[in-house]
Amino acid sequence: MGFEQLLLKNQLCFPLYAAAKEVVRRYKPYLDPLGLTYTQYIAMMVLWEQRTANVKTLGEHLYLDSGTLTPLLKKLEQRGYLRRERSGRDERNVVVHLTAAGEALQARAAGIPVKMRACLPLGDTEAKQLYALLYRVLGV
């Protein structure tokens, strides 16, 4: 063929992409009862940890731009899980606050990580290695 470097099987990016899609797909049965998408779920995870965050910081944590994050946050606000408000110090900044309903959702989601861990075909050592390698790729 002469272009071995262009074969899909020779691309590191493809199994990363396909594995990410598969993992997100496996979250669906656990997130559907909560009415959350995967992206909404990870946004809530940051808020459960921090309780309050500005949109810029939230986007940095999640590797999402404001064009993706804003509609997601609007939906979560409509469901009553968070409240958005402009910063008093700088009107350009939007601050997101976890509500009582958002806090209550945390208890309902608490078992998801254990369920997800059980459905991945990796031992503990392999999972830790993969975690470290992926964060290395991200430069963290």
C-alpha positions as CSV (number, residue, x, y, z in Angstrom):
1,M,0.0,0.0,0.0
2,G,2.8,2.4,0.8
3,F,0.9,4.4,3.4
4,E,1.0,2.2,6.5
5,Q,1.0,5.3,8.7
6,L,-2.6,6.0,7.4
7,L,-4.0,2.6,8.3
8,L,-6.7,3.0,11.0
9,K,-5.2,0.1,13.0
10,N,-1.9,2.0,13.3
11,Q,-3.5,5.1,14.9
12,L,-3.3,5.6,18.6
13,C,-6.1,8.2,18.4
14,F,-8.6,5.7,17.2
15,P,-8.7,3.2,20.1
16,L,-8.7,6.2,22.5
17,Y,-11.7,7.7,20.6
18,A,-13.6,4.3,20.4
19,A,-12.8,3.4,24.0
20,A,-14.1,6.8,25.2
21,K,-17.3,6.4,23.3
22,E,-17.7,2.9,24.7
23,V,-17.2,4.0,28.3
24,V,-19.7,6.9,27.9
25,R,-22.2,4.4,26.4
26,R,-21.8,2.2,29.4
27,Y,-22.7,5.1,31.7
28,K,-26.0,5.6,30.0
29,P,-28.1,3.0,31.9
30,Y,-26.9,4.4,35.2
31,L,-27.4,8.1,34.2
32,D,-30.8,7.7,32.5
33,P,-32.7,7.2,35.8
34,L,-31.1,10.4,37.0
35,G,-32.0,12.3,33.8
36,L,-28.4,13.2,33.1
37,T,-26.1,12.9,30.1
38,Y,-22.5,12.0,30.7
39,T,-21.4,15.6,30.2
40,Q,-24.0,16.8,32.7
41,Y,-22.8,14.2,35.1
42,I,-19.2,15.2,35.0
43,A,-20.2,18.9,35.4
44,M,-22.2,17.9,38.5
45,M,-19.2,16.0,39.8
46,V,-17.2,19.2,39.8
47,L,-20.0,21.0,41.6
48,W,-20.4,18.3,44.1
49,E,-16.8,18.7,44.9
50,Q,-16.5,22.5,44.8
51,R,-20.2,23.6,45.5
52,T,-19.5,26.8,43.6
53,A,-17.4,27.5,40.5
54,N,-17.2,30.0,37.7
55,V,-18.0,28.8,34.2
56,K,-14.4,29.4,33.0
57,T,-13.0,27.2,35.8
58,L,-15.7,24.6,35.2
59,G,-14.8,24.5,31.5
60,E,-11.1,24.1,32.4
61,H,-11.8,21.1,34.7
62,L,-13.9,19.4,32.1
63,Y,-12.0,20.4,28.9
64,L,-15.1,22.0,27.5
65,D,-15.6,25.4,26.0
66,S,-18.3,27.9,27.0
67,G,-20.3,27.1,23.8
68,T,-20.7,23.5,25.0
69,L,-21.0,24.3,28.7
70,T,-23.5,27.1,28.6
71,P,-26.5,25.1,27.2
72,L,-25.6,22.2,29.5
73,L,-25.7,24.4,32.5
74,K,-29.0,26.0,31.4
75,K,-30.6,22.5,31.3
76,L,-29.2,21.7,34.8
77,E,-30.5,25.0,36.1
78,Q,-33.9,24.3,34.6
79,R,-34.0,21.0,36.5
80,G,-33.1,22.9,39.7
81,Y,-29.7,21.4,40.3
82,L,-27.7,24.6,40.1
83,R,-28.1,28.3,40.0
84,R,-26.2,30.6,37.7
85,E,-25.5,34.3,38.4
86,R,-23.2,37.0,37.1
87,S,-20.3,37.8,39.4
88,G,-20.7,41.0,41.4
89,R,-17.0,41.8,40.8
90,D,-17.0,41.2,37.1
91,E,-20.2,41.0,35.1
92,R,-18.4,38.9,32.4
93,N,-18.0,36.0,34.8
94,V,-20.8,33.7,35.5
95,V,-20.7,31.8,38.8
96,V,-22.5,28.5,39.2
97,H,-23.8,27.4,42.6
98,L,-25.0,23.9,43.6
99,T,-28.6,23.9,44.9
100,A,-30.2,21.6,47.6
101,A,-31.7,19.6,44.7
102,G,-28.3,19.3,43.1
103,E,-26.8,18.1,46.5
104,A,-29.6,15.5,46.8
105,L,-28.8,14.2,43.4
106,Q,-25.3,13.4,44.6
107,A,-26.6,10.6,46.9
108,R,-28.5,9.1,44.0
109,A,-25.3,9.1,41.9
110,A,-23.0,7.8,44.6
111,G,-23.0,4.1,43.4
112,I,-22.3,4.9,39.8
113,P,-18.4,4.8,40.0
114,V,-18.5,1.3,41.6
115,K,-20.9,0.0,38.9
116,M,-18.8,1.4,36.1
117,R,-15.6,0.0,37.6
118,A,-17.3,-3.5,37.6
119,C,-18.2,-3.3,33.9
120,L,-14.7,-2.5,32.6
121,P,-12.5,-5.5,31.7
122,L,-9.4,-4.2,33.7
123,G,-7.8,-5.3,36.9
124,D,-7.0,-2.7,39.5
125,T,-3.4,-2.4,38.4
126,E,-4.3,-2.0,34.8
127,A,-6.9,0.6,35.7
128,K,-4.4,2.6,37.7
129,Q,-1.9,2.3,34.8
130,L,-4.5,3.4,32.2
131,Y,-5.5,6.3,34.5
132,A,-1.9,7.5,34.8
133,L,-1.3,7.2,31.1
134,L,-4.4,9.1,30.1
135,Y,-3.6,11.9,32.4
136,R,-0.1,12.0,31.0
137,V,-1.5,12.3,27.5
138,L,-3.6,15.3,28.8
139,G,-0.4,16.8,30.3
140,V,-1.6,16.8,33.8
